[in-house]
Amino acid sequence: MSTQKPDQPHGSTIAAKAGHYLDVHTGAIVPEIQPSTTFARDDRYQLINAANTYARDQCPTFVHAERVIADLEHGEECLLFASGMAAIAAVFYTLKPGNHVVLPDSLYWGAKSWIHQHCQRQDIFISEYPTDDASAIEEALRSHTQTQLVWVESPSNPMMHITDIALAADLAHQHGALLCVDSTAATPVFSQPLDLGADLVLHSATKYLNGHSDVLAGAIVTRDEHDLWNAIAQERHGAGAVIGSFEAWLLLRGLRTLYVRVDAASVSTQKIAEFLSRHPQVESVLYPGLSSHPGHQIASRQMHGGYGALMSFCVHGGKAAALKVAGALQIVTSATSLGGVETLIEHRHSIEPEANGIPDNLLRLSVGIERTEDLIADLDGALKSVSGV
């Protein structure tokens, strides 16, 4: 099982120093951008630097970012992609007709929609389990003999379900399958799924890893080398769904403040969740940091130091009231996405199909790093304006 090496500094140190970066030639402490797409050979047609051939695989800037992310996740290797969805697609492109995958019934809608469409086209079988009940994976695994992959998203977006990653890994391995965990919401600040037995951990690096709402990127980290990982690497090499050098540099820039950003936002989120849980206009709060959350105990066991900066809450009065609350906010911005330094709110029912089961009075809140008291006052004012208080 992957664990942090005894001599390896804490993740916050690795992130802040961009993986101990120091340019020995210039003394620069900020990583450089290497925009070249190709690399020269000498008079014997040998590469001047054997590590660099062509930027579809070997751009020094994104190789640097990959090493930092792999170290943060206590993994062996990392691959960066042009987006989180490109990373997810690379995993599923390696599966073959007749294979079987096990998915949670609640996960990011963009992933769920694409995965189901792709698997239907490729005759790949899907079984689903209740996201907050990892033990149910056992039944799904017994239904097929060619299960290749079990998928976990914890906390899930936007319902904030918690899945027991260690149990999911144990069940997957008993049936010869690999476990992939989408840890976008947890971030390596609070969780290292590879240490819990997962084989792959995936991030939409667009979100917290970059943290500034200005980069599209995806990342997959492996605990060790295996056939699926080699196939994913070959898929990226052939399809070329890679990040650009400037985007990789921006991602490195964002990673350097990952811990301070996410720590601060998580502390703020906990306070906001506690405030909203007492608000008369709020029907329910979905946040694993609350002791009332069904997954609180599991989250406390597998998340360390906090519960993340993503939460959802349901407003009394249905869809109309939820939309009015979002529209009345002055500091919090109504927008899709999450994980940036600014606080965003989204009415998910307007984004996802009604059949997906998202309550029409649910608002998803991605908490940023603004002053907590300002955010609470903004939310309180918006809720009071709707209730007439």
C-alpha positions as CSV (number, residue, x, y, z in Angstrom):
1,M,0.0,0.0,0.0
2,S,1.3,3.5,-0.9
3,T,2.4,5.6,2.0
4,Q,4.3,8.8,2.4
5,K,8.1,8.1,2.5
6,P,9.6,8.7,5.9
7,D,12.1,11.3,4.6
8,Q,9.5,13.1,2.4
9,P,8.3,16.5,3.7
10,H,4.7,17.3,4.4
11,G,2.5,17.9,1.3
12,S,2.2,21.6,2.2
13,T,6.0,21.9,1.9
14,I,6.2,20.0,-1.4
15,A,3.4,22.1,-2.9
16,A,4.8,25.5,-1.7
17,K,8.3,24.7,-3.1
18,A,6.9,23.2,-6.3
19,G,8.6,20.0,-5.6
20,H,11.9,21.5,-4.2
21,Y,12.4,23.5,-7.4
22,L,15.5,25.6,-7.8
23,D,17.1,26.4,-11.2
24,V,20.7,25.5,-10.7
25,H,21.7,27.5,-13.8
26,T,20.0,30.8,-12.9
27,G,19.1,30.5,-9.2
28,A,15.4,31.1,-10.1
29,I,13.0,29.8,-7.5
30,V,9.9,30.0,-9.8
31,P,9.6,27.2,-12.3
32,E,10.1,28.3,-15.9
33,I,7.7,27.8,-18.8
34,Q,9.1,25.5,-21.5
35,P,6.9,26.1,-24.6
36,S,8.9,24.0,-27.1
37,T,6.9,21.3,-28.8
38,T,10.0,19.4,-30.1
39,F,13.6,18.9,-28.9
40,A,16.8,18.8,-30.8
41,R,19.1,15.9,-31.6
42,D,22.9,15.9,-32.1
43,D,25.0,15.0,-35.2
44,R,24.5,11.3,-34.4
45,Y,20.7,11.9,-34.2
46,Q,20.7,11.3,-30.5
47,L,18.5,13.4,-28.3
48,I,20.4,16.2,-26.6
49,N,18.3,15.4,-23.5
50,A,16.9,11.8,-23.6
51,A,13.9,12.8,-21.4
52,N,12.6,15.2,-24.0
53,T,11.4,14.1,-27.4
54,Y,8.1,15.7,-28.2
55,A,5.7,17.7,-26.1
56,R,2.7,15.4,-26.5
57,D,4.4,13.3,-23.8
58,Q,7.4,15.0,-22.5
59,C,7.0,18.8,-22.0
60,P,9.3,19.6,-19.1
61,T,6.7,21.9,-17.6
62,F,3.9,19.4,-17.3
63,V,6.3,16.6,-16.3
64,H,7.3,18.9,-13.4
65,A,3.6,19.4,-12.4
66,E,3.0,15.7,-12.7
67,R,5.8,14.9,-10.3
68,V,4.5,17.4,-7.7
69,I,0.9,15.9,-7.9
70,A,2.2,12.4,-7.7
71,D,4.1,13.2,-4.5
72,L,1.1,15.0,-3.0
73,E,-0.9,11.8,-3.5
74,H,1.9,9.5,-2.3
75,G,1.7,7.9,-5.8
76,E,4.3,6.4,-8.2
77,E,3.4,8.4,-11.3
78,C,1.0,11.1,-12.5
79,L,-0.4,11.9,-16.0
80,L,-1.9,15.3,-16.8
81,F,-4.7,15.8,-19.3
82,A,-6.4,18.6,-21.1
83,S,-9.4,18.5,-18.7
84,G,-10.9,16.4,-15.9
85,M,-13.2,14.8,-18.5
86,A,-10.3,13.9,-20.7
87,A,-8.7,12.1,-17.8
88,I,-11.9,10.2,-17.1
89,A,-12.3,9.3,-20.8
90,A,-8.7,8.0,-20.9
91,V,-9.5,5.5,-18.2
92,F,-12.7,4.3,-19.9
93,Y,-11.1,4.2,-23.4
94,T,-8.9,1.4,-22.1
95,L,-11.9,-0.9,-21.4
96,K,-13.0,-3.5,-23.9
97,P,-16.4,-4.7,-25.1
98,G,-17.8,-7.2,-22.6
99,N,-16.0,-5.6,-19.6
100,H,-17.9,-4.6,-16.5
101,V,-17.5,-1.4,-14.4
102,V,-19.1,-0.6,-11.1
103,L,-20.2,3.0,-10.6
104,P,-21.8,5.0,-7.7
105,D,-25.3,6.1,-8.3
106,S,-24.4,9.7,-7.4
107,L,-21.5,11.3,-9.0
108,Y,-20.6,14.4,-11.1
109,W,-23.2,14.6,-13.8
110,G,-20.8,15.3,-16.6
111,A,-18.9,12.1,-15.8
112,K,-22.0,10.0,-15.3
113,S,-23.6,11.1,-18.5
114,W,-20.5,10.5,-20.7
115,I,-19.6,7.2,-19.0
116,H,-23.0,5.8,-19.6
117,Q,-23.1,6.9,-23.3
118,H,-19.6,5.6,-23.9
119,C,-20.2,2.2,-22.3
120,Q,-23.4,1.8,-24.1
121,R,-21.7,2.4,-27.5
122,Q,-18.8,0.0,-26.5
123,D,-21.0,-2.8,-25.0
124,I,-19.4,-2.3,-21.6
125,F,-21.7,-3.3,-18.7
126,I,-22.4,-1.0,-15.8
127,S,-23.7,-1.7,-12.4
128,E,-24.4,1.0,-9.8
129,Y,-24.3,0.9,-6.0
130,P,-25.6,3.4,-3.5
131,T,-22.8,6.0,-3.1
132,D,-23.0,6.0,0.6
133,D,-22.9,2.2,1.0
134,A,-19.6,0.8,-0.1
135,S,-20.7,-2.7,1.1
136,A,-23.2,-2.8,-1.7
137,I,-20.3,-2.9,-4.2
138,E,-20.0,-6.6,-3.3
139,E,-23.4,-7.5,-4.9
140,A,-22.5,-5.5,-8.0
141,L,-19.2,-7.3,-8.3
142,R,-20.9,-10.7,-8.0
143,S,-23.2,-9.9,-10.9
144,H,-20.4,-10.1,-13.5
145,T,-17.2,-12.1,-14.0
146,Q,-15.3,-9.5,-16.1
147,T,-15.2,-6.5,-13.7
148,Q,-12.3,-4.3,-14.5
149,L,-13.0,-1.2,-12.6
150,V,-14.8,0.1,-9.5
151,W,-15.4,3.8,-9.3
152,V,-15.7,6.0,-6.2
153,E,-16.3,9.7,-5.9
154,S,-16.0,10.9,-2.3
155,P,-17.3,13.4,-1.3
156,S,-19.7,13.1,-4.2
157,N,-20.8,16.2,-6.2
158,P,-23.3,17.7,-5.4
159,M,-25.0,15.3,-2.9
160,M,-21.9,15.1,-0.6
161,H,-22.2,11.3,-0.1
162,I,-19.2,9.7,1.5
163,T,-17.9,6.3,0.4
164,D,-15.7,4.0,2.5
165,I,-12.6,3.9,0.2
166,A,-10.7,1.2,2.1
167,L,-13.8,-1.1,2.0
168,A,-14.3,-0.4,-1.7
169,A,-10.7,-1.1,-2.4
170,D,-10.8,-4.4,-0.5
171,L,-14.0,-5.6,-2.3
172,A,-12.6,-4.5,-5.7
173,H,-9.4,-6.4,-5.2
174,Q,-11.1,-9.5,-3.9
175,H,-12.8,-9.7,-7.3
176,G,-9.7,-8.9,-9.4
177,A,-10.8,-5.3,-10.2
178,L,-9.0,-2.0,-9.7
179,L,-10.4,0.9,-7.7
180,C,-10.3,4.5,-9.1
181,V,-11.2,7.3,-6.8
182,D,-12.3,10.8,-8.0
183,S,-10.9,12.8,-5.2
184,T,-11.5,16.3,-6.7
185,A,-13.6,17.5,-3.7
186,A,-11.4,16.0,-1.0
187,T,-8.0,17.1,-2.5
188,P,-4.7,15.7,-1.4
189,V,-4.9,18.3,1.5
190,F,-7.4,16.1,3.3
191,S,-7.2,12.6,1.7
192,Q,-4.8,10.3,0.0
193,P,-7.0,7.5,-1.5
194,L,-3.9,5.5,-2.6
195,D,-2.9,5.1,1.0
196,L,-6.4,3.6,1.6
197,G,-5.9,1.0,-1.1
198,A,-7.1,2.7,-4.2
199,D,-5.1,1.9,-7.4
200,L,-5.8,5.2,-9.2
201,V,-6.8,8.7,-7.9
202,L,-8.3,11.2,-10.3
203,H,-8.7,15.0,-10.1
204,S,-10.3,17.6,-12.2
205,A,-7.3,19.8,-11.7
206,T,-9.4,22.7,-13.0
207,K,-10.8,22.9,-9.5
208,Y,-8.8,23.0,-6.3
209,L,-5.4,21.9,-7.6
210,N,-5.2,25.0,-9.8
211,G,-7.6,27.0,-7.6
212,H,-7.9,30.2,-9.7
213,S,-10.7,29.4,-12.2
214,D,-8.3,30.0,-15.2
215,V,-7.1,26.5,-16.2
216,L,-8.7,23.4,-17.6
217,A,-6.7,20.3,-16.6
218,G,-7.1,16.7,-15.4
219,A,-4.8,14.4,-13.5
220,I,-4.6,10.7,-12.8
221,V,-2.1,9.3,-10.2
222,T,-1.3,5.6,-9.9
223,R,-0.2,3.8,-6.8
224,D,2.1,1.5,-8.9
225,E,2.5,0.4,-12.4
226,H,-0.1,-2.1,-13.7
227,D,-1.6,-3.0,-17.1
228,L,-4.4,-0.5,-16.9
229,W,-2.0,2.3,-16.1
230,N,0.2,1.4,-19.0
231,A,-2.9,1.4,-21.2
232,I,-3.9,4.8,-20.0
233,A,-0.5,6.2,-20.7
234,Q,-0.6,4.7,-24.2
235,E,-4.0,6.2,-24.7
236,R,-2.8,9.7,-23.8
237,H,0.3,9.3,-26.0
238,G,-1.8,8.2,-29.0
239,A,-4.7,10.6,-28.6
240,G,-2.7,13.5,-27.4
241,A,-5.2,14.8,-24.9
242,V,-2.4,16.7,-23.0
243,I,-2.3,20.0,-21.2
244,G,-0.4,22.9,-22.8
245,S,2.9,24.2,-21.3
246,F,1.4,27.6,-20.2
247,E,-1.6,25.8,-18.5
248,A,0.8,23.4,-16.8
249,W,2.8,26.4,-15.5
250,L,-0.4,28.0,-14.2
251,L,-1.3,24.7,-12.5
252,L,2.1,24.7,-10.8
253,R,1.5,28.3,-9.7
254,G,-1.8,27.2,-8.2
255,L,-0.4,24.1,-6.5
256,R,2.1,26.3,-4.6
257,T,-0.8,27.8,-2.6
258,L,-3.0,24.6,-2.5
259,Y,-2.7,24.0,1.2
260,V,-3.3,27.5,2.5
261,R,-6.2,28.0,0.1
262,V,-8.0,24.8,0.8
263,D,-7.3,24.8,4.5
264,A,-8.7,28.4,4.8
265,A,-11.7,27.6,2.6
266,S,-12.5,24.4,4.6
267,V,-12.5,26.2,7.9
268,S,-14.8,28.7,6.4
269,T,-17.1,26.0,5.0
270,Q,-17.4,24.3,8.4
271,K,-18.6,27.6,9.9
272,I,-21.0,28.3,7.1
273,A,-22.4,24.8,7.3
274,E,-23.0,25.1,11.0
275,F,-24.7,28.5,10.5
276,L,-26.9,27.2,7.7
277,S,-27.9,24.2,9.7
278,R,-29.5,26.5,12.3
279,H,-31.1,28.9,9.8
280,P,-34.9,28.7,9.7
281,Q,-35.1,29.1,5.9
282,V,-32.8,26.1,5.4
283,E,-34.3,22.7,5.1
284,S,-31.1,20.6,5.3
285,V,-27.3,21.0,4.9
286,L,-25.2,18.4,3.1
287,Y,-21.7,18.6,4.5
288,P,-19.6,15.7,5.9
289,G,-18.1,18.0,8.6
290,L,-21.4,18.1,10.4
291,S,-21.9,15.4,13.0
292,S,-25.4,15.0,11.7
293,H,-24.2,13.9,8.2
294,P,-24.7,10.2,7.6
295,G,-21.1,9.8,6.4
296,H,-19.5,11.9,9.1
297,Q,-17.8,9.0,10.9
298,I,-16.3,7.5,7.7
299,A,-15.3,11.0,6.5
300,S,-13.5,11.6,9.8
301,R,-11.6,8.3,9.4
302,Q,-10.4,8.9,5.8
303,M,-10.2,12.7,5.7
304,H,-7.6,14.4,7.9
305,G,-7.6,18.0,8.9
306,G,-10.9,19.0,7.4
307,Y,-13.8,18.1,5.2
308,G,-13.3,20.2,2.2
309,A,-14.8,23.4,0.8
310,L,-17.7,22.0,-1.1
311,M,-21.2,21.7,0.4
312,S,-24.9,21.8,-0.6
313,F,-28.0,23.0,1.2
314,C,-31.7,22.8,0.5
315,V,-34.0,25.8,0.9
316,H,-37.5,25.8,2.3
317,G,-39.9,26.8,-0.5
318,G,-38.8,24.7,-3.4
319,K,-37.2,25.6,-6.6
320,A,-38.5,29.2,-6.8
321,A,-37.1,30.0,-3.3
322,A,-33.7,28.4,-4.1
323,L,-33.4,30.5,-7.3
324,K,-34.4,33.6,-5.4
325,V,-31.7,33.0,-2.8
326,A,-29.0,32.5,-5.5
327,G,-30.2,35.7,-7.2
328,A,-30.2,37.8,-4.1
329,L,-26.6,37.1,-3.2
330,Q,-24.2,40.1,-3.5
331,I,-20.7,38.6,-2.7
332,V,-21.3,35.0,-3.7
333,T,-21.4,34.6,-7.5
334,S,-23.9,32.3,-9.4
335,A,-21.7,30.2,-11.7
336,T,-20.8,26.7,-12.6
337,S,-17.6,25.0,-11.4
338,L,-15.9,24.9,-8.0
339,G,-12.6,25.0,-6.3
340,G,-11.5,28.6,-7.0
341,V,-10.6,31.4,-4.6
342,E,-14.0,33.0,-5.1
343,T,-17.2,31.6,-3.6
344,L,-19.7,30.2,-6.2
345,I,-23.2,29.0,-5.9
346,E,-25.1,26.8,-8.4
347,H,-28.7,25.6,-8.7
348,R,-27.9,22.1,-9.8
349,H,-31.4,21.1,-10.7
350,S,-31.2,23.7,-13.5
351,I,-28.0,22.0,-14.8
352,E,-28.8,18.3,-14.4
353,P,-31.7,16.4,-15.9
354,E,-34.6,16.0,-13.5
355,A,-34.4,12.2,-13.7
356,N,-31.0,12.4,-11.9
357,G,-32.7,13.0,-8.6
358,I,-31.2,16.3,-7.6
359,P,-33.7,18.2,-5.3
360,D,-35.1,21.3,-7.0
361,N,-34.4,23.3,-3.9
362,L,-30.7,22.4,-3.6
363,L,-28.0,24.9,-3.9
364,R,-24.3,23.8,-4.2
365,L,-21.8,26.1,-2.6
366,S,-18.1,26.2,-3.4
367,V,-16.6,28.2,-0.7
368,G,-13.6,30.4,-1.5
369,I,-11.2,32.5,0.6
370,E,-13.3,35.6,1.2
371,R,-13.8,36.6,4.8
372,T,-16.1,34.1,6.5
373,E,-18.3,36.7,8.2
374,D,-18.9,38.4,4.9
375,L,-20.1,35.2,3.3
376,I,-22.3,34.3,6.2
377,A,-23.9,37.8,6.1
378,D,-24.4,37.5,2.4
379,L,-26.1,34.2,2.7
380,D,-28.2,35.3,5.7
381,G,-29.4,38.4,3.8
382,A,-30.3,36.4,0.8
383,L,-32.2,33.8,2.8
384,K,-34.0,36.5,4.8
385,S,-35.0,38.4,1.7
386,V,-36.8,35.3,0.4
387,S,-38.5,34.4,3.7
388,G,-39.6,37.9,4.3
389,V,-38.0,38.1,7.7
